């Protein structure tokens, strides 16, 4: 693999609206906070040079304290997020080291991503300019309009997009500028690259790399982690 340096943005600025009052970033899985597990997944990757969290203003002191407590050695800082995910990522991107060649964006609420899959995603990004983790859709999906089914897409070509999503810095900047110029706000970072014509690679992931969205997801993640650790 060529010489690669990666700035990792941990997006953890959401309001946890479906968590029944629980802050999912700070909730613990087997004794370690979700956002810290997400950081630690990247901390041991050689290509990663820094980790920056985009968080709610009120969570920043606690995230910084926890990063120190759990010895996240590549943690650089936490910055205040924006009103949307894209704005939060932009805020964090502005604080990244301009010398790094790649930008990785990861959901703080995906604490079970594996080092093996992160490394493969970085490698694929170095070849294609952009790569994301993803898994094939298992279920049959329906397109619904007004409560009625209008289409059934072929699931063989459908994937669930996960994170990290990793891009060459210059392509990421090009995508950011395009979004700003056209007043666009995307729901995932891959759309920035797609919007400027990048053919993004999908690196194979697994179904354990779930996103913590509801209280039940915490229980599922803990069960996955216990199985992984034997």
C-alpha positions, 0 to 999 in steps of 0.5 A: 500500500502506498504511503497513506495518512488519514484524518478520521472524523467521528460524527457524534452530534446527533440528538438521539431522538429515538433513544428514550432520553439516553445519549447514545454516544455516551451510553456504555457497551460492556463498560466502554462508551459507544463513541470511545469504542468507535474512536478506539477502532481507528486508534490502532490503525497505522495509516490513521494520523488523527481523530477529530470528533464533531459533537454537540457543544454540551458533550465536548468536555465529556468526550474529551475527558473520556478520550483521555481516560481511555487513552485514545492516543490519536484523538486531536480535539472535539469540535462543535457540530452543526444543525445537520450531519453534513454541517457537522462533518464540514466543521470537523474537516476544517480542523483536520491536518491539511497534510493528510491525504485522505479523509475518513468519516465514521458514525460515532454510533457504529462502535463495532466496526472491525480493524480488518474492514477499516484497513480494507476500506482505506486500501480501496480508497487509495485505489479508487479515490473513494470507498465505503463499507457496505453489505448486501440488502437481505430483505425485499424492499418496496417503493411506496407512495401514498401507502401503496407499493409502486415498485420492487427494486432488484435487491441483488444490486442494493447495498446498505451503506455503512461507515467509515466512508473514506475519500482522497482529500482533494475529491472530498474538498471538491464535493464540499465545494459543490454542495456549498455552491448548489446549497445541497445537504446530503445525508451521507458523505458518499453523496458528496463524492458521487455528486462530483463524479467519483466512482466510489468502491463498496468494501465488503463489511459485515452485519455486526457493524450496526448503527446504534439508533434505539435502546434495543440496538445497545442490547444487540451490540453488547450481544455481538461484542460478547460473541466476538470476544468469546 
